[in-house]
């Protein structure tokens, strides 16, 4: 678990810069709003494949949280979700700068 990541996700959630779930995240990607897609370690292979497809198609980076499950992310952002779209470049850059397996 990475506390900096969870803190950033909490701030992004409170400031309205996240889309929650597969459908909303795909819509953000297709609308050109998404800067980063975040996927929890425990989502299904089918959902991961779909996220990767849309990430490649619309040139949006995908970050899989290797050591962070849906429950942990849900507690950080206040909504149940395993897939998030970060719709702010500053938050996306800060999350990507954490690097490694988070």
Buried (B, 14 or more C-beta within 10 A) or exposed (E): EBEEBBEBBBBBBEEEBBBBBBEBBBBBBEEEBBBBBBBBBEBEEEBBEBBBEBBEEBEBBBBBBEEBBBEBBBEBBEEEBBBBBBBBEEBBEBBEEEEEEB
